[in-house]
Amino acid sequence: MSKINDLIAKSKNGTEIIVSLIPLNKLQNTRQGLKEIEVGKRVLLQSGIEVDLNLDGRTFYTSLNQLFKLDHRVI
């Protein structure tokens, strides 16, 4: 799995963590067979855990009530 870039995510209480964005791939069925298509991004934490971005493309939860926010929207 290749890392796209390292970003700093901040929480409301001031905690900062370094995360990486990785592609979210899904399999698409074509006439030539299955093909992997990138449909979005996921967040890779330093601990190795992958979490999904929220629908706004900027925030994600690391655990219950632990919301982190990126500086800019991820496309």
Secondary structure as UniProt FT lines:
FT   STRAND          6..11
FT   TURN            12..13
FT   STRAND          16..30
FT   TURN            31..32
FT   STRAND          33..44
FT   TURN            46..47
FT   STRAND          50..52
FT   TURN            55..56
FT   STRAND          59..63
FT   TURN            64..65
FT   STRAND          66..69
//
